[in-house]
Amino acid sequence: TPPLSYQWYQNGTLIPNATNTTYTFGALLGTNTYYLAVTNVYSAGSPTLSGTATVVGMPTTTLTPADYTDHIKITFAGYNRGETLSDFPVLVRLSTSLPGFSYSHFADPSGGDLRFTDAGGTRVIPSEIDEWNTSGESVVWVQVPKLAGTNDYIWAYWGNPAATTPPSGTNVWVPQPWEGLPAYDVVYHLKESGFPFADATTQFTTSNGITPTPVAGIVGTGESFTGSPYLDAGTVNVGNYFTLSAWVNVASNATSIQAIWASKGGSSSNGFALYDNFYQTTDQELVLETANGSAAPTLVTGNGAISTNQWHFVSAVINRAGGAAQLYVDGVIAATTGSIRPDFTTNAEVYLGEFHGNIFQMNGLIDEARIQSGTNSASWVWASWMTVAQNASLESYSPVTTTVVTPPSPVTIQVRSSAGSINLSGAGGSANATYYVVGSTNLTLPMAQWTVLSTNQFDNSGNFNVNVPVIATQQALFLRIKE
C-alpha cells in the first residue's frame, strides 16, 4: 500500500491541521459541506476526492456576561477519578449560605434568568430547575460537558431582566444526538403531590398507579411509598444495556421484599426487579432478580448493604446480552454472589415501588429514580452518588461576584428631651463602629460644613444612645447621626 495523506475541506476551504482519517467537527453552526481528499503516489500528487457530506449544525446558545449582575464559579474539586465523564448531570445547590448570594438579585422571582455556561463563560449549557425555594435551598440540575478532574469548572449567571425565560431546546438528561452518548429514559424527581408525576426526559410522565406522599427527600422533596403507593412508568423498552438507580430510605420496620424498580411479578415471571431484602427476611441485601418465565437467578450484595432509616444510592448496571450486571450501593460496587439471565423480556411495563400484581410494596422513601440507556461505568455511578450525597461533596462554590449595590440599612432615631439636653437613641448602625453627632443652625449647608458635636461608638449590636446639650440662645439646631 503506498503512503497516503489526508486533507479535510469545509465548503471548499482547507481545514488547517485536519490531516487524519477522522476529523471531529465539534460545535457546528449553520449548514456546511465537508469532504476528505486523499493523496497517494499513484495519483501523481493530485488529491482524490473520497466523498462529500452536508452537515447541518445546531446553533450554539451564548450569553454576554456583562448582561448579568451576578455570577459564581462552580468547581468540581471532588472529582478525582481517571475517567472523563461527558454530558454528566450535576446537582447545583443555591442558598444564602453561599457567600454573597441573595435571591433578591434575580430578575425573575422564580429563577427564570438563571443560566449556566461551560468553563469559557459564554456557551450556555443545559440546566433544569428542580425546585426553587427563596426561603431556603434551591436545587438545579446542570449537564456538564466534560468532567475530568478536580480543576474542572462551570459558571452560573443571573440578574438579567432581558432574559427571564429559561432557554428552550436541549435537555439535561438527553445528550445531543451527534455525540453518540447514552440518554436517560426515565427521570423522576418525585416532588409532586399528585398525578401526573413528571419524567424530566419528557418520555414517561405518568398518571398511573397509586399516589405516594411528598416528604423531605435527599434532593428537595421526595416521596413516601409506605403502604400501597407505586408509579407505573408504562412500557419502557430498556434494551440489552441499561442502568437502574434510585435514592432509597427503607423504614426500620420493613420486612421481606422492598421493591424499587420492577418489570415483573413474583417468582419466575418474566422481567427484572431491583429490591431490598430477600423474601421473608430483613437481611438488608440489595438484589437484582431476572427471569424468563421459568427461572429467576439473582445477583446479591452482602447482608446489611442497605441500612434502614438512612438514604442510600442504589444502582444496577445491566448487560443483558452478556448475562452480567453490577450492583452498587453509595457509589461502591457491592454485589458478591449470583448471576442474571440473558433472555428476560426488555419491553414491558415498569413499576416504581412494587412488583406487578400489587405485591412486595416499598415501605420507605424514594427520591431521584432513574432508568438510563447503556451500562454506566464505576466512575459515573460514583459521581452520581457524590453529587447528591449529604456527607460528600463533588462541587465547591466561589463567593458570588455582583454588581448590585446594596444600600446601607437605615438608622432609626428616637428623640426625647431631658433636663438641659436632647437624648438621641436608636439602632441600625455598624457594630462597634464610630459615629458622630453633627449639628447646624442652617439645614441647607453641605454636610462637610456641619459642626461635630460629639464622637461616639455603636455597641456590638449597632445601637446608640447620646445626649446633646441644649444651648438656650440658639433658636434652632438641626442634628444628624453620621457613621
Salt bridges, closest charged atoms under 4 A:
ASP70 OD2 - HIS105 ND1 2.81
ASP118 OD2 - ARG123 NE 3.08
GLU128 OE2 - HIS189 NE2 2.84
ASP130 OD2 - HIS189 ND1 3.56
ASP130 OD1 - LYS191 NZ 3.27
GLU137 OE1 - ARG93 NH1 2.87
GLU289 OE2 - LYS264 NZ 2.66
ASP330 OD2 - HIS312 ND1 2.81
ASP343 OD1 - ARG341 NE 2.66
GLU368 OE2 - HIS189 ND1 2.89
GLU368 OE1 - ARG370 NH2 3.05
